Amino acid sequence: MNEVSQSKFLSLVLRHKPEEIGLVLDQNGWASIDELIALANARGTNLNRSQIEFIVENSDKKRFAISADGTKIRANQGHSVEIALGLPPQTPPERLYHGTATRFLGSIRESGLHSAARQHVHLSSDHATAEKVGSRHGKPVVLTVEAGQMARDGHFFYISENGVWLTEAVPAKYLN
Ligand code: HQG
């Protein structure tokens, strides 16, 4: 398995389906690295400690983090499994961006942004990143989110360890 497939495998088991290999995440999303390697190897997925460290350090989006004591790993964001990242609420910049596909616009105008299968709506502080995220779904369009106003109105924002802004949902009135 190459580095990209290994990274996708880590996303699958650390964000969405740990049960697929029998892995258990703690309430903050951490998994034991030794256990992860043993379970992966047991089902024929080649993965070792140095490959994991390479992905954590070099993945383009810094998707994963290793705990301070070096024994555990978790995904920084993107979860569909219910875990608490334990991030403190942060004051967002006045505007944040969300990239989506043009075909979703009608529904988004009606019901705002919801997190679909994930735990949070993902927002970027820059337009270019949002455009890239949107193009994963089709013809991209970038929506501006009035994040400052949302925060003043009592909505919470968090920033993941890899710099993605997260919030539970964005009501349509804050979108441009
Ligand atoms: C859309 C990647 C219809 C939403 C990226 C999005 C990101 C609606 C899709 C991270 C809607 C969900 C997350 C509504 C939202 N009606 N469609 N009311 N509200 N949507 O993949 O933000 O490479 O769950 O616009 O970089 O695209 O995996 O979210 O198009 O940070 O690390 O529903 O995934 O990171 O799609 O991407 P997703 P996303 P990784």
Residues whose N, C-alpha, C, O or C-beta is under 5 A from the ligand:
A	BS01	HQG	R63 G78 G99 T100 A101 F104 S107 I108 S111 G112 L113 H114 S115 A116 R118 H122 V133 H137
